[in-house]
Amino acid sequence: MGIAVGLALAIVPAGLSPLAGWASRAATDGPGTLSHFDLARKDCLGTARNTTSKVWFTVANGVLSDVYYPTADNTNVETLQLVVTDGHNFTDLQARDMTYTV
C-alpha cells in the first residue's frame, strides 16, 4: 500500500500537485536570514557540574556569548554582558570598554 501511494504521487504532473504553489516562495529562515549563533571564536564552553543540567554556555572575548537550553544546539541567549554606569557621566559596556585575557 505504501509503495503504490508513493508511485502515484511521483507521476502527478507538477501543475496539479497541491504543493506546486509552495515552490515559488522563500523558505522560512532561508538564505539571508540573520543567524542566531554568535562568534565562532570561543574562549570556553561550559555547563553545570551535575549531570542533570540541560544548560550549556560559551564565552568569547570575555563575554557570555551563547547559552544553550534544553539541547546543545538550541541557543537562547545570543550575548549577555555587564554594563557599568554611574547613571550620569559614564557607561562602560563589557565588550567595548573592558580588557579581557585568557
Helices and strands as residue ranges (DSSP letters): H 2-10, G 14-16, G 20-24, E 44-47, E 56-60, E 63-68, E 75-77, E 83-85, E 91-93, H 94-97
